[in-house]
Amino acid sequence: MRNGFTYNGCHSSQFGVTVKTRSRPIRPEAKRFAIDLPLRDGEYDFSAANALGREMFYERTFTVAISVFADGLEGLQSKLTAISLWLVGSGDLIFDDIPFVVWKGKVSDEIIYMPEHGGKKAVLDVSFRVKPFGFALFGTEGPVLDCDYLKLDSLFPIGLDDIYTFTVKNGGEIHILNFGDRHVRGVINISGCSGNISLALGDKTLSFTAVGSATLDFNAQRAYTPSGEIGVGGEFFELPPGESVIRVGCSSGSTLTVSVSFTPQYMYGGNPFEADWSVNYA
């Protein structure tokens, strides 16, 4: 499949090359933990036997073939030098045919080539080692207003960050849409805190005590106020794909402002503009 890509903010077309996909796995390899017991058929698979109740995954590798063309060997070497400086370090990888998904990774192996056609062509096999899942092009902060993909007749809401900001009086529920297809861990900021605060999703509850404002980082599994770290009780949880209902409790009965931020993730392809935004989640 012929297809261009962007890496570290530069598109492959800037180097006058053509790109062909060698390998692009549509899902990563699952981490597997199984026990094979004697005198038993089959085995016991404990891959999902963890606090989150789901499988974990390894990183995956995408490989592309980059064909470089020039008028002669000197020109070819000049292009190869520019490409060598482009494909260094870690960065964001975006394929043209999946424009809404960003892969976080880096070039994993050395890049070798053999000159062809009298030094006028070289084919490079480049492998990118990326995180298990791709990230949406934007998170709950929303896309930039001049985004080429935002159509006038789209149901996509303007001011996405407002949809993920809630006012909760005397406790209550907030409805959150995870518009990706993987579980995510985000950051929740709460202001108006006074006394004991609790957040519950399903059978998991997270509680803490704070006055003023507090930030809960579910990815780093830490909580803090402007004064420093605070202790929490219970469990940090994930947001599953689709709609989640978080129950918010406050012992003082005060009015809380709760804002939720995260970047959705995808198994392979995805388009946040195609999510069901017809429901008002605020």
Secondary structure, 3 states (H helix, E strand, C coil): CECCEEECCEEHHHHCEEEEEEECCCCCCECCCEECCCCCCCCEECCCCCCCCCCCECCEEEEEEEEEECCCHHHHHHHHHHHHHHCCCEEEEEECCCCCEEEEEEECCCCCCCEECCCCEEEEEEEEEECCCEEECCCCCCCCCCCCCCCCCCCCCCCHHHHCEEEEECCEEEEEEECCCCCECCEEEEEEEEEEEEEEECCEEEEEEEEEEEEEECCCCEEEECCEEECEEECCCCECCEEEEEEEEECCCCEEEEEEECCCEECCCCCHHHCCCCCCCC
